[in-house]
Amino acid sequence: MKLVISADHAGFPLKEDVRAYLAKAGHEVIDLGAYSGDQPDDYPDFAEKVGEAIRAGVAQKGILICGSGVGVCVAANKIPGIRAGMCHDTYSAHQGVEHDDMNVVVLGARIIGSALAYEVVDSFLGAKFIANEERFTRRFRKVLAIEAKYQCGDGPASKA
């Protein structure tokens, strides 16, 4: 499978481990940075790179990693068409795809280690959206409707 992966400086070591693991398993992994963990950088930049790559058709699925996972998850979900979920267990990783058509799995490098990260990404990549079950497609259509409703950018972006 062709994938995109990205992480900020805090997620860099885990990204390198996961990237190597996936490449060894035969996946084509496109690394969108960071390319070092030495320099502080900004997690939204990496979330945007993965989201843009998926929207452009470079890959169908992506992996994002930061220190906790929260920042890149929030940023990625601002991009139309991106359905990112933070997963630190295998059940959430496959259920997020099967029920919610999640296309980006998010990992917190300060939360889980490499061995569990491998299992989580395997569960994510092995799962398929259950499109033939009405309750999942009904809910998915509602999510898409919410996205379309707010995509125009009306309202305040933040309180800051």
C-alpha positions in Angstrom: 0.0 0.0 0.0 1.2 3.5 -0.7 1.2 5.7 2.4 2.3 9.1 3.6 3.9 9.6 7.0 4.9 12.7 8.9 5.9 13.9 12.3 7.1 16.9 14.2 10.4 16.8 16.1 8.8 15.1 19.1 7.4 12.3 16.9 10.5 12.0 14.7 12.1 8.9 16.4 8.8 6.9 16.3 8.2 8.0 12.7 11.5 6.6 11.7 10.7 3.3 13.4 7.3 3.1 11.9 8.5 4.1 8.5 11.2 1.4 8.5 8.7 -1.2 9.8 6.2 -0.4 7.0 8.9 -0.3 4.3 10.1 -3.7 5.4 6.6 -5.1 5.3 6.4 -4.0 1.6 4.5 -0.7 1.8 5.6 2.3 -0.2 6.0 5.0 2.4 6.4 8.6 1.4 8.1 10.5 4.2 6.9 14.1 4.4 9.2 15.1 7.3 10.4 16.0 9.8 13.8 14.7 8.7 15.5 15.3 12.0 14.4 15.5 15.6 17.0 18.1 16.5 15.2 21.3 15.7 11.9 22.3 17.2 9.2 22.8 14.6 5.5 23.2 14.4 3.1 20.2 14.3 0.4 21.9 12.1 2.9 22.0 9.2 3.2 18.2 9.2 -0.5 17.6 9.6 -1.1 19.9 6.6 1.5 18.0 4.5 -0.2 14.7 5.1 -3.7 16.1 4.5 -2.7 17.8 1.3 -1.0 14.6 0.0 -4.1 12.6 0.6 -6.4 15.2 -1.0 -4.0 15.3 -4.0 -4.2 11.5 -4.4 -0.6 10.8 -3.5 -1.8 8.2 -1.1 -5.2 7.0 0.3 -4.0 6.7 3.9 -1.6 8.6 6.2 0.2 8.4 9.5 0.8 11.4 11.7 2.9 11.5 14.9 3.7 14.1 17.4 4.4 14.1 21.1 0.9 13.4 22.4 -0.9 12.9 19.1 -3.4 15.6 20.0 -2.0 18.5 18.1 -1.6 16.8 14.7 -5.0 15.2 15.1 -6.7 18.5 15.7 -4.8 20.2 12.8 -5.4 17.3 10.4 -9.1 17.3 11.0 -9.4 20.9 9.9 -8.6 19.8 6.3 -11.7 18.8 4.3 -11.7 15.1 3.5 -9.4 14.2 6.3 -10.7 11.9 9.0 -7.9 11.5 11.5 -8.2 9.6 14.7 -5.7 9.2 17.5 -5.2 5.5 18.3 -3.1 4.0 20.9 -4.8 0.6 20.7 -5.5 -1.8 17.9 -9.3 -1.8 18.4 -9.7 1.9 17.8 -7.3 1.7 14.8 -9.5 -0.8 12.9 -12.8 0.3 14.2 -12.1 3.9 13.2 -11.7 2.7 9.6 -14.5 0.2 9.6 -17.1 2.5 11.1 -15.9 6.0 10.3 -13.7 5.6 7.2 -10.7 7.1 9.1 -8.0 7.8 6.6 -5.2 9.1 8.9 -4.1 7.3 12.1 -2.4 9.5 14.7 0.1 8.3 17.2 1.5 10.0 20.3 5.3 9.2 20.5 5.4 10.0 24.2 2.4 7.7 24.8 3.2 4.5 23.0 6.3 2.6 22.0 7.4 1.2 18.7 6.0 -2.4 19.2 2.5 -1.1 20.0 2.8 1.5 17.2 3.5 -1.4 14.7 0.4 -3.2 15.8 -1.8 -0.1 15.7 -0.7 0.8 12.1 -1.2 -2.9 11.0 -4.8 -2.8 12.4 -5.4 0.6 10.7 -4.0 -0.6 7.3 -5.8 -3.9 7.4 -9.2 -2.5 8.0 -11.8 -1.6 5.4 -14.9 0.7 5.8 -18.0 -1.3 6.2 -19.9 0.4 3.4 -22.6 -2.3 3.1 -24.0 -1.7 6.5 -26.6 1.1 6.5 -25.9 2.5 10.0 -22.3 3.2 9.1 -23.0 4.8 5.7 -25.8 6.9 7.3 -23.5 8.2 10.0 -20.7 8.8 7.5 -23.0 10.8 5.3 -23.9 12.9 8.4 -20.2 13.5 9.1 -19.7 14.6 5.5 -22.7 17.0 5.8 -21.2 18.6 8.9 -17.9 19.1 7.0 -19.7 20.6 4.1 -21.8 22.9 6.3 -18.8 24.4 8.0 -16.3 24.3 5.2 -16.9 27.9 4.1 -15.0 29.1 7.2 -17.8 31.2 8.8 -17.3 32.1 12.5 -14.2 32.8 14.7 -11.3 30.4 14.2 -10.1 30.7 17.7 -10.3 32.8 20.9 -6.7 33.7 20.7 
